[in-house]
Amino acid sequence: MISKQLTADELLIVVAKDSQVKTISTHQLENIFRRKARINEQGGRWIPINLGIENPVRVAFAKSLFRKRPEEMESFWNIQYFTTKGL
């Protein structure tokens, strides 16, 4: 089996069908997944959803966006979970 490195240009970001979001910057996307941005411009909640930690698409996404593998972000997510920010 030949594996292929995915790049940010090859990742698709899915939003709700009634979302008014047509484009999004990597900075905005990083803030959403780091839970720094919780509400969009229309007042709706951002609800980031990830694939499993070892899923190749998630690994590529994390490396493109955060420049880290998902397991390297584990302590960040633990802090988020156990603080008032919650998940």
PDB file as gemmi writes it, atoms N, CA and C in Angstrom:
CRYST1    1.000    1.000    1.000  90.00  90.00  90.00 P 1                      
ATOM      1  N   MET A   1       0.836  -1.176   0.000  1.00  0.00           N  
ATOM      2  CA  MET A   1       0.000   0.000   0.000  1.00  0.00           C  
ATOM      3  C   MET A   1       0.880   1.238   0.000  1.00  0.00           C  
ATOM      4  N   ILE A   2       0.652   2.138  -0.913  1.00  0.00           N  
ATOM      5  CA  ILE A   2       1.415   3.380  -0.994  1.00  0.00           C  
ATOM      6  C   ILE A   2       0.656   4.447  -0.229  1.00  0.00           C  
ATOM      7  N   SER A   3       1.358   5.101   0.709  1.00  0.00           N  
ATOM      8  CA  SER A   3       0.696   6.177   1.434  1.00  0.00           C  
ATOM      9  C   SER A   3       1.108   7.508   0.832  1.00  0.00           C  
ATOM     10  N   LYS A   4       0.240   8.465   0.923  1.00  0.00           N  
ATOM     11  CA  LYS A   4       0.468   9.777   0.346  1.00  0.00           C  
ATOM     12  C   LYS A   4       0.373  10.809   1.451  1.00  0.00           C  
ATOM     13  N   GLN A   5       1.297  11.752   1.478  1.00  0.00           N  
ATOM     14  CA  GLN A   5       1.224  12.853   2.431  1.00  0.00           C  
ATOM     15  C   GLN A   5       0.114  13.797   1.996  1.00  0.00           C  
ATOM     16  N   LEU A   6      -0.763  14.120   2.912  1.00  0.00           N  
ATOM     17  CA  LEU A   6      -1.810  15.098   2.636  1.00  0.00           C  
ATOM     18  C   LEU A   6      -1.308  16.482   2.987  1.00  0.00           C  
ATOM     19  N   THR A   7      -1.743  17.463   2.243  1.00  0.00           N  
ATOM     20  CA  THR A   7      -1.399  18.846   2.558  1.00  0.00           C  
ATOM     21  C   THR A   7      -2.678  19.602   2.875  1.00  0.00           C  
ATOM     22  N   ALA A   8      -2.524  20.793   3.442  1.00  0.00           N  
ATOM     23  CA  ALA A   8      -3.694  21.596   3.814  1.00  0.00           C  
ATOM     24  C   ALA A   8      -4.585  21.859   2.599  1.00  0.00           C  
ATOM     25  N   ASP A   9      -3.993  21.975   1.401  1.00  0.00           N  
ATOM     26  CA  ASP A   9      -4.786  22.227   0.206  1.00  0.00           C  
ATOM     27  C   ASP A   9      -5.694  21.058  -0.145  1.00  0.00           C  
ATOM     28  N   GLU A  10      -5.417  19.885   0.409  1.00  0.00           N  
ATOM     29  CA  GLU A  10      -6.187  18.700   0.086  1.00  0.00           C  
ATOM     30  C   GLU A  10      -7.205  18.341   1.154  1.00  0.00           C  
ATOM     31  N   LEU A  11      -7.283  19.134   2.204  1.00  0.00           N  
ATOM     32  CA  LEU A  11      -8.237  18.859   3.275  1.00  0.00           C  
ATOM     33  C   LEU A  11      -9.520  19.636   3.037  1.00  0.00           C  
ATOM     34  N   LEU A  12     -10.616  19.014   3.345  1.00  0.00           N  
ATOM     35  CA  LEU A  12     -11.919  19.628   3.187  1.00  0.00           C  
ATOM     36  C   LEU A  12     -12.518  19.901   4.556  1.00  0.00           C  
ATOM     37  N   ILE A  13     -12.944  21.120   4.778  1.00  0.00           N  
ATOM     38  CA  ILE A  13     -13.579  21.501   6.033  1.00  0.00           C  
ATOM     39  C   ILE A  13     -15.088  21.490   5.794  1.00  0.00           C  
ATOM     40  N   VAL A  14     -15.807  20.735   6.597  1.00  0.00           N  
ATOM     41  CA  VAL A  14     -17.248  20.576   6.430  1.00  0.00           C  
ATOM     42  C   VAL A  14     -17.969  21.442   7.454  1.00  0.00           C  
ATOM     43  N   VAL A  15     -18.963  22.183   6.984  1.00  0.00           N  
ATOM     44  CA  VAL A  15     -19.804  22.992   7.867  1.00  0.00           C  
ATOM     45  C   VAL A  15     -21.261  22.595   7.643  1.00  0.00           C  
ATOM     46  N   ALA A  16     -22.121  23.002   8.542  1.00  0.00           N  
ATOM     47  CA  ALA A  16     -23.553  22.688   8.416  1.00  0.00           C  
ATOM     48  C   ALA A  16     -24.097  23.241   7.104  1.00  0.00           C  
ATOM     49  N   LYS A  17     -25.063  22.549   6.543  1.00  0.00           N  
ATOM     50  CA  LYS A  17     -25.586  22.959   5.233  1.00  0.00           C  
ATOM     51  C   LYS A  17     -26.214  24.351   5.247  1.00  0.00           C  
ATOM     52  N   ASP A  18     -26.696  24.805   6.396  1.00  0.00           N  
ATOM     53  CA  ASP A  18     -27.278  26.142   6.457  1.00  0.00           C  
ATOM     54  C   ASP A  18     -26.284  27.209   6.916  1.00  0.00           C  
ATOM     55  N   SER A  19     -25.015  26.840   7.025  1.00  0.00           N  
ATOM     56  CA  SER A  19     -23.976  27.778   7.442  1.00  0.00           C  
ATOM     57  C   SER A  19     -23.740  28.820   6.359  1.00  0.00           C  
ATOM     58  N   GLN A  20     -23.473  30.032   6.785  1.00  0.00           N  
ATOM     59  CA  GLN A  20     -23.147  31.101   5.844  1.00  0.00           C  
ATOM     60  C   GLN A  20     -21.643  31.174   5.581  1.00  0.00           C  
ATOM     61  N   VAL A  21     -20.877  30.317   6.217  1.00  0.00           N  
ATOM     62  CA  VAL A  21     -19.426  30.301   6.037  1.00  0.00           C  
ATOM     63  C   VAL A  21     -19.100  29.722   4.655  1.00  0.00           C  
ATOM     64  N   LYS A  22     -18.415  30.505   3.861  1.00  0.00           N  
ATOM     65  CA  LYS A  22     -18.010  30.062   2.519  1.00  0.00           C  
ATOM     66  C   LYS A  22     -16.496  29.878   2.441  1.00  0.00           C  
ATOM     67  N   THR A  23     -15.757  30.680   3.189  1.00  0.00           N  
ATOM     68  CA  THR A  23     -14.308  30.546   3.259  1.00  0.00           C  
ATOM     69  C   THR A  23     -13.886  30.774   4.706  1.00  0.00           C  
ATOM     70  N   ILE A  24     -12.714  30.255   5.050  1.00  0.00           N  
ATOM     71  CA  ILE A  24     -12.204  30.430   6.403  1.00  0.00           C  
ATOM     72  C   ILE A  24     -10.679  30.389   6.342  1.00  0.00           C  
ATOM     73  N   SER A  25     -10.062  31.250   7.107  1.00  0.00           N  
ATOM     74  CA  SER A  25      -8.597  31.282   7.114  1.00  0.00           C  
ATOM     75  C   SER A  25      -8.057  30.188   8.031  1.00  0.00           C  
ATOM     76  N   THR A  26      -6.813  29.828   7.826  1.00  0.00           N  
ATOM     77  CA  THR A  26      -6.208  28.834   8.709  1.00  0.00           C  
ATOM     78  C   THR A  26      -6.116  29.374  10.132  1.00  0.00           C  
ATOM     79  N   HIS A  27      -5.919  30.686  10.278  1.00  0.00           N  
ATOM     80  CA  HIS A  27      -5.870  31.291  11.616  1.00  0.00           C  
ATOM     81  C   HIS A  27      -7.223  31.127  12.320  1.00  0.00           C  
ATOM     82  N   GLN A  28      -8.312  31.406  11.605  1.00  0.00           N  
ATOM     83  CA  GLN A  28      -9.651  31.225  12.178  1.00  0.00           C  
ATOM     84  C   GLN A  28      -9.891  29.762  12.534  1.00  0.00           C  
ATOM     85  N   LEU A  29      -9.500  28.882  11.642  1.00  0.00           N  
ATOM     86  CA  LEU A  29      -9.693  27.455  11.869  1.00  0.00           C  
ATOM     87  C   LEU A  29      -8.903  26.982  13.086  1.00  0.00           C  
ATOM     88  N   GLU A  30      -7.678  27.445  13.219  1.00  0.00           N  
ATOM     89  CA  GLU A  30      -6.875  27.091  14.391  1.00  0.00           C  
ATOM     90  C   GLU A  30      -7.543  27.584  15.674  1.00  0.00           C  
ATOM     91  N   ASN A  31      -8.064  28.818  15.653  1.00  0.00           N  
ATOM     92  CA  ASN A  31      -8.752  29.348  16.835  1.00  0.00           C  
ATOM     93  C   ASN A  31     -10.000  28.542  17.182  1.00  0.00           C  
ATOM     94  N   ILE A  32     -10.714  28.065  16.188  1.00  0.00           N  
ATOM     95  CA  ILE A  32     -11.904  27.250  16.440  1.00  0.00           C  
ATOM     96  C   ILE A  32     -11.502  25.936  17.092  1.00  0.00           C  
ATOM     97  N   PHE A  33     -10.491  25.272  16.544  1.00  0.00           N  
ATOM     98  CA  PHE A  33     -10.080  23.977  17.085  1.00  0.00           C  
ATOM     99  C   PHE A  33      -9.312  24.094  18.393  1.00  0.00           C  
ATOM    100  N   ARG A  34      -8.765  25.254  18.694  1.00  0.00           N  
ATOM    101  CA  ARG A  34      -8.125  25.469  19.993  1.00  0.00           C  
ATOM    102  C   ARG A  34      -9.122  26.040  21.011  1.00  0.00           C  
ATOM    103  N   ARG A  35     -10.367  26.188  20.589  1.00  0.00           N  
ATOM    104  CA  ARG A  35     -11.455  26.676  21.445  1.00  0.00           C  
ATOM    105  C   ARG A  35     -11.241  28.122  21.877  1.00  0.00           C  
ATOM    106  N   LYS A  36     -10.516  28.899  21.070  1.00  0.00           N  
ATOM    107  CA  LYS A  36     -10.349  30.325  21.323  1.00  0.00           C  
ATOM    108  C   LYS A  36     -11.476  31.110  20.671  1.00  0.00           C  
ATOM    109  N   ALA A  37     -12.087  30.530  19.662  1.00  0.00           N  
ATOM    110  CA  ALA A  37     -13.254  31.111  18.997  1.00  0.00           C  
ATOM    111  C   ALA A  37     -14.398  30.128  19.187  1.00  0.00           C  
ATOM    112  N   ARG A  38     -15.443  30.573  19.837  1.00  0.00           N  
ATOM    113  CA  ARG A  38     -16.577  29.673  20.119  1.00  0.00           C  
ATOM    114  C   ARG A  38     -17.853  30.080  19.405  1.00  0.00           C  
ATOM    115  N   ILE A  39     -17.938  31.362  19.035  1.00  0.00           N  
ATOM    116  CA  ILE A  39     -19.156  31.894  18.399  1.00  0.00           C  
ATOM    117  C   ILE A  39     -18.777  32.491  17.049  1.00  0.00           C  
ATOM    118  N   ASN A  40     -19.560  32.182  16.019  1.00  0.00           N  
ATOM    119  CA  ASN A  40     -19.274  32.760  14.707  1.00  0.00           C  
ATOM    120  C   ASN A  40     -19.922  34.127  14.554  1.00  0.00           C  
ATOM    121  N   GLU A  41     -19.702  34.753  13.412  1.00  0.00           N  
ATOM    122  CA  GLU A  41     -20.196  36.113  13.174  1.00  0.00           C  
ATOM    123  C   GLU A  41     -21.715  36.211  13.203  1.00  0.00           C  
ATOM    124  N   GLN A  42     -22.414  35.113  12.958  1.00  0.00           N  
ATOM    125  CA  GLN A  42     -23.878  35.111  12.968  1.00  0.00           C  
ATOM    126  C   GLN A  42     -24.442  34.747  14.346  1.00  0.00           C  
ATOM    127  N   GLY A  43     -23.567  34.543  15.320  1.00  0.00           N  
ATOM    128  CA  GLY A  43     -24.010  34.215  16.676  1.00  0.00           C  
ATOM    129  C   GLY A  43     -24.169  32.725  16.934  1.00  0.00           C  
ATOM    130  N   GLY A  44     -23.860  31.902  15.951  1.00  0.00           N  
ATOM    131  CA  GLY A  44     -23.937  30.456  16.137  1.00  0.00           C  
ATOM    132  C   GLY A  44     -22.671  29.915  16.783  1.00  0.00           C  
ATOM    133  N   ARG A  45     -22.796  28.750  17.414  1.00  0.00           N  
ATOM    134  CA  ARG A  45     -21.637  28.125  18.060  1.00  0.00           C  
ATOM    135  C   ARG A  45     -20.807  27.344  17.069  1.00  0.00           C  
ATOM    136  N   TRP A  46     -19.482  27.473  17.190  1.00  0.00           N  
ATOM    137  CA  TRP A  46     -18.573  26.593  16.474  1.00  0.00           C  
ATOM    138  C   TRP A  46     -18.500  25.294  17.256  1.00  0.00           C  
ATOM    139  N   ILE A  47     -18.660  24.177  16.601  1.00  0.00           N  
ATOM    140  CA  ILE A  47     -18.545  22.875  17.253  1.00  0.00           C  
ATOM    141  C   ILE A  47     -17.531  22.054  16.452  1.00  0.00           C  
ATOM    142  N   PRO A  48     -16.254  22.170  16.802  1.00  0.00           N  
ATOM    143  CA  PRO A  48     -15.243  21.412  16.055  1.00  0.00           C  
ATOM    144  C   PRO A  48     -15.335  19.924  16.373  1.00  0.00           C  
ATOM    145  N   ILE A  49     -15.227  19.117  15.347  1.00  0.00           N  
ATOM    146  CA  ILE A  49     -15.296  17.661  15.503  1.00  0.00           C  
ATOM    147  C   ILE A  49     -14.063  17.061  14.839  1.00  0.00           C  
ATOM    148  N   ASN A  50     -13.438  16.134  15.520  1.00  0.00           N  
ATOM    149  CA  ASN A  50     -12.242  15.489  15.005  1.00  0.00           C  
ATOM    150  C   ASN A  50     -12.474  14.011  14.755  1.00  0.00           C  
ATOM    151  N   LEU A  51     -11.651  13.465  13.876  1.00  0.00           N  
ATOM    152  CA  LEU A  51     -11.589  12.019  13.677  1.00  0.00           C  
ATOM    153  C   LEU A  51     -10.739  11.415  14.786  1.00  0.00           C  
ATOM    154  N   GLY A  52     -10.622  10.112  14.819  1.00  0.00           N  
ATOM    155  CA  GLY A  52      -9.804   9.439  15.816  1.00  0.00           C  
ATOM    156  C   GLY A  52      -8.356   9.906  15.772  1.00  0.00           C  
ATOM    157  N   ILE A  53      -7.676   9.819  16.897  1.00  0.00           N  
ATOM    158  CA  ILE A  53      -6.335  10.376  17.047  1.00  0.00           C  
ATOM    159  C   ILE A  53      -5.311   9.776  16.080  1.00  0.00           C  
ATOM    160  N   GLU A  54      -5.520   8.545  15.634  1.00  0.00           N  
ATOM    161  CA  GLU A  54      -4.574   7.905  14.713  1.00  0.00           C  
ATOM    162  C   GLU A  54      -5.044   7.922  13.259  1.00  0.00           C  
ATOM    163  N   ASN A  55      -6.195   8.524  13.003  1.00  0.00           N  
ATOM    164  CA  ASN A  55      -6.706   8.594  11.643  1.00  0.00           C  
ATOM    165  C   ASN A  55      -5.742   9.434  10.794  1.00  0.00           C  
ATOM    166  N   PRO A  56      -5.321   8.936   9.626  1.00  0.00           N  
ATOM    167  CA  PRO A  56      -4.353   9.659   8.798  1.00  0.00           C  
ATOM    168  C   PRO A  56      -4.815  11.063   8.395  1.00  0.00           C  
ATOM    169  N   VAL A  57      -6.114  11.242   8.200  1.00  0.00           N  
ATOM    170  CA  VAL A  57      -6.625  12.558   7.837  1.00  0.00           C  
ATOM    171  C   VAL A  57      -6.475  13.520   9.022  1.00  0.00           C  
ATOM    172  N   ARG A  58      -6.782  13.032  10.228  1.00  0.00           N  
ATOM    173  CA  ARG A  58      -6.612  13.886  11.409  1.00  0.00           C  
ATOM    174  C   ARG A  58      -5.136  14.225  11.629  1.00  0.00           C  
ATOM    175  N   VAL A  59      -4.263  13.249  11.445  1.00  0.00           N  
ATOM    176  CA  VAL A  59      -2.826  13.498  11.612  1.00  0.00           C  
ATOM    177  C   VAL A  59      -2.380  14.587  10.631  1.00  0.00           C  
ATOM    178  N   ALA A  60      -2.793  14.470   9.373  1.00  0.00           N  
ATOM    179  CA  ALA A  60      -2.429  15.470   8.355  1.00  0.00           C  
ATOM    180  C   ALA A  60      -3.004  16.837   8.713  1.00  0.00           C  
ATOM    181  N   PHE A  61      -4.245  16.851   9.165  1.00  0.00           N  
ATOM    182  CA  PHE A  61      -4.908  18.102   9.559  1.00  0.00           C  
ATOM    183  C   PHE A  61      -4.151  18.767  10.703  1.00  0.00           C  
ATOM    184  N   ALA A  62      -3.831  18.009  11.747  1.00  0.00           N  
ATOM    185  CA  ALA A  62      -3.129  18.559  12.911  1.00  0.00           C  
ATOM    186  C   ALA A  62      -1.740  19.059  12.532  1.00  0.00           C  
ATOM    187  N   LYS A  63      -1.047  18.294  11.706  1.00  0.00           N  
ATOM    188  CA  LYS A  63       0.295  18.706  11.301  1.00  0.00           C  
ATOM    189  C   LYS A  63       0.237  19.969  10.439  1.00  0.00           C  
ATOM    190  N   SER A  64      -0.783  20.093   9.609  1.00  0.00           N  
ATOM    191  CA  SER A  64      -0.935  21.284   8.769  1.00  0.00           C  
ATOM    192  C   SER A  64      -1.334  22.501   9.583  1.00  0.00           C  
ATOM    193  N   LEU A  65      -2.271  22.314  10.487  1.00  0.00           N  
ATOM    194  CA  LEU A  65      -2.829  23.451  11.224  1.00  0.00           C  
ATOM    195  C   LEU A  65      -2.014  23.818  12.451  1.00  0.00           C  
ATOM    196  N   PHE A  66      -1.651  22.826  13.250  1.00  0.00           N  
ATOM    197  CA  PHE A  66      -0.964  23.089  14.528  1.00  0.00           C  
ATOM    198  C   PHE A  66       0.544  22.836  14.462  1.00  0.00           C  
ATOM    199  N   ARG A  67       0.980  22.224  13.343  1.00  0.00           N  
ATOM    200  CA  ARG A  67       2.382  21.835  13.189  1.00  0.00           C  
ATOM    201  C   ARG A  67       2.802  20.834  14.262  1.00  0.00           C  
ATOM    202  N   LYS A  68       1.840  20.014  14.700  1.00  0.00           N  
ATOM    203  CA  LYS A  68       2.065  18.971  15.699  1.00  0.00           C  
ATOM    204  C   LYS A  68       1.185  17.778  15.363  1.00  0.00           C  
ATOM    205  N   ARG A  69       1.607  16.607  15.813  1.00  0.00           N  
ATOM    206  CA  ARG A  69       0.768  15.419  15.698  1.00  0.00           C  
ATOM    207  C   ARG A  69      -0.324  15.497  16.767  1.00  0.00           C  
ATOM    208  N   PRO A  70      -1.464  14.838  16.563  1.00  0.00           N  
ATOM    209  CA  PRO A  70      -2.554  14.901  17.544  1.00  0.00           C  
ATOM    210  C   PRO A  70      -2.124  14.518  18.964  1.00  0.00           C  
ATOM    211  N   GLU A  71      -1.289  13.485  19.110  1.00  0.00           N  
ATOM    212  CA  GLU A  71      -0.892  13.074  20.458  1.00  0.00           C  
ATOM    213  C   GLU A  71      -0.003  14.110  21.141  1.00  0.00           C  
ATOM    214  N   GLU A  72       0.656  14.976  20.364  1.00  0.00           N  
ATOM    215  CA  GLU A  72       1.446  16.052  20.952  1.00  0.00           C  
ATOM    216  C   GLU A  72       0.552  17.140  21.546  1.00  0.00           C  
ATOM    217  N   MET A  73      -0.693  17.160  21.140  1.00  0.00           N  
ATOM    218  CA  MET A  73      -1.658  18.141  21.637  1.00  0.00           C  
ATOM    219  C   MET A  73      -2.423  17.621  22.859  1.00  0.00           C  
ATOM    220  N   GLU A  74      -2.141  16.393  23.281  1.00  0.00           N  
ATOM    221  CA  GLU A  74      -2.896  15.758  24.361  1.00  0.00           C  
ATOM    222  C   GLU A  74      -2.918  16.593  25.636  1.00  0.00           C  
ATOM    223  N   SER A  75      -1.775  17.138  26.054  1.00  0.00           N  
ATOM    224  CA  SER A  75      -1.758  17.928  27.291  1.00  0.00           C  
ATOM    225  C   SER A  75      -2.595  19.186  27.142  1.00  0.00           C  
ATOM    226  N   PHE A  76      -2.577  19.807  25.958  1.00  0.00           N  
ATOM    227  CA  PHE A  76      -3.425  20.976  25.711  1.00  0.00           C  
ATOM    228  C   PHE A  76      -4.894  20.624  25.909  1.00  0.00           C  
ATOM    229  N   TRP A  77      -5.334  19.504  25.311  1.00  0.00           N  
ATOM    230  CA  TRP A  77      -6.736  19.113  25.410  1.00  0.00           C  
ATOM    231  C   TRP A  77      -7.103  18.724  26.838  1.00  0.00           C  
ATOM    232  N   ASN A  78      -6.194  18.093  27.568  1.00  0.00           N  
ATOM    233  CA  ASN A  78      -6.462  17.765  28.967  1.00  0.00           C  
ATOM    234  C   ASN A  78      -6.673  19.031  29.791  1.00  0.00           C  
ATOM    235  N   ILE A  79      -5.859  20.035  29.562  1.00  0.00           N  
ATOM    236  CA  ILE A  79      -6.017  21.314  30.268  1.00  0.00           C  
ATOM    237  C   ILE A  79      -7.357  21.935  29.916  1.00  0.00           C  
ATOM    238  N   GLN A  80      -7.725  21.906  28.636  1.00  0.00           N  
ATOM    239  CA  GLN A  80      -9.012  22.454  28.202  1.00  0.00           C  
ATOM    240  C   GLN A  80     -10.171  21.745  28.911  1.00  0.00           C  
ATOM    241  N   TYR A  81     -10.063  20.443  28.993  1.00  0.00           N  
ATOM    242  CA  TYR A  81     -11.135  19.649  29.576  1.00  0.00           C  
ATOM    243  C   TYR A  81     -11.304  19.918  31.076  1.00  0.00           C  
ATOM    244  N   PHE A  82     -10.192  20.066  31.784  1.00  0.00           N  
ATOM    245  CA  PHE A  82     -10.247  20.184  33.231  1.00  0.00           C  
ATOM    246  C   PHE A  82     -10.268  21.623  33.740  1.00  0.00           C  
ATOM    247  N   THR A  83     -10.373  22.604  32.843  1.00  0.00           N  
ATOM    248  CA  THR A  83     -10.502  24.001  33.259  1.00  0.00           C  
ATOM    249  C   THR A  83     -11.921  24.461  32.976  1.00  0.00           C  
ATOM    250  N   THR A  84     -12.190  25.700  33.318  1.00  0.00           N  
ATOM    251  CA  THR A  84     -13.535  26.248  33.087  1.00  0.00           C  
ATOM    252  C   THR A  84     -13.879  26.352  31.612  1.00  0.00           C  
ATOM    253  N   LYS A  85     -12.891  26.272  30.728  1.00  0.00           N  
ATOM    254  CA  LYS A  85     -13.185  26.322  29.293  1.00  0.00           C  
ATOM    255  C   LYS A  85     -13.953  25.098  28.866  1.00  0.00           C  
ATOM    256  N   GLY A  86     -13.653  23.962  29.479  1.00  0.00           N  
ATOM    257  CA  GLY A  86     -14.356  22.717  29.132  1.00  0.00           C  
ATOM    258  C   GLY A  86     -14.260  22.393  27.669  1.00  0.00           C  
ATOM    259  N   LEU A  87     -14.927  21.314  27.286  1.00  0.00           N  
ATOM    260  CA  LEU A  87     -14.942  20.949  25.868  1.00  0.00           C  
ATOM    261  C   LEU A  87     -16.326  20.961  25.347  1.00  0.00           C  
TER     262      LEU A  87                                                      
END                                                                             
